[in-house]
Amino acid sequence: MEKSNTKWYLLAFLGCVWGSSFILMQLGLQGVNAIQLGSLRILFAAGFLFLVGGKEIAKIPLYKWKYIALTSIFGTFVPAFLFAIALSKIDGSVSAILNSLTPLNTLLVGMFFFGLDVQRRQIFGVIIGFVGCALLVLSGNGANTTENYYYAILIVLASIFYGINVNLIKKYLSDLKPLAISTGNFVVMFVPALIVLYFTGFFEIVGQEKVQNSLGYIAVLGVIGTGLSNILFFKLIQLSSPVFASSVTYIIPLVAIFLGSLFMNESLTLLQIAGALIVLVGVYFSSRK
């Protein structure tokens, strides 16, 4: 019973933290560009994890590092840039809803590449989810429809990467401590993220006031929304199943929409709301046992 309660507490906490991350990314983008935001998010998270989990690095067996590297790429490195680029053009609430495709993609990836057992109702849920996703992606405003489509696709791609990441962790890294996995991930990502940041020209503008203001938001995003949350998410994967863990994305849109309407004056069209509801129906069926 205690184990069951823990996974629900972790799910709720992560949903709230990651739901808040969309507004933090939007605030961060007011002073830096998307590539700088992605790099800084990784670097702040890495600094935090090196402090709290540095001793765990030596406990990772050598043969596990290939899986650590893969999960760092699919779970954080590439998605960090995909989300930052997408949020420079589309609302955080829409991005959060599209991100709720993660359980569907986790199911598909697990079924085709990791031998995950699936039921007919779950496949039905996948179909419903993609119908809702298509409706949401195509529901742009006038001349911006095509642009919205292309940037929304980045969020869908990130959700596929998350699906790969969850299955990799469950199958190959369940015997490692969540702190060891998280710290190992950022050991792999630290130097590449620093190199990317250097070539964006960030160090030439770091003294500007708007950049300094953005750094505060990005620091919170990196430490809480990435570093700490990764540890807790890996713990959730180990306590539950890949599809249950990825169902945290059901909660994220609710938090993102509330905060977006409260602080960023965002609004959703009726067509987008309909698409969101269809997506959630799909993920509900896909996650049922």
Secondary structure, 3 states (H helix, E strand, C coil): CHHHHHHHHHHHHHHHHHHHHHHHHHHHCCCCCHHHHHHHHHHHHHHHHHHHHHHHHHHCCHHHHHHHHHHHHHHHHHHHHHHHHHHCCCCHHHHHHHHCCHHHHHHHHHHHHCCCCCCHHHHHHHHHHHHHHHHHHCCCCHHHHHHHHHHHHHHHHHHHHHHHHHHHHHHHCCCCCHHHHHHHHHHHHHHHHHHHHHHCCHHHHCCCHHHHHHHHHHHHHHHHHHHHHHHHHHHHHHHCCHHHHHHHHHHHHHHHHHHHHHHCCCCCCHHHHHHHHHHHHHHHHHHCC
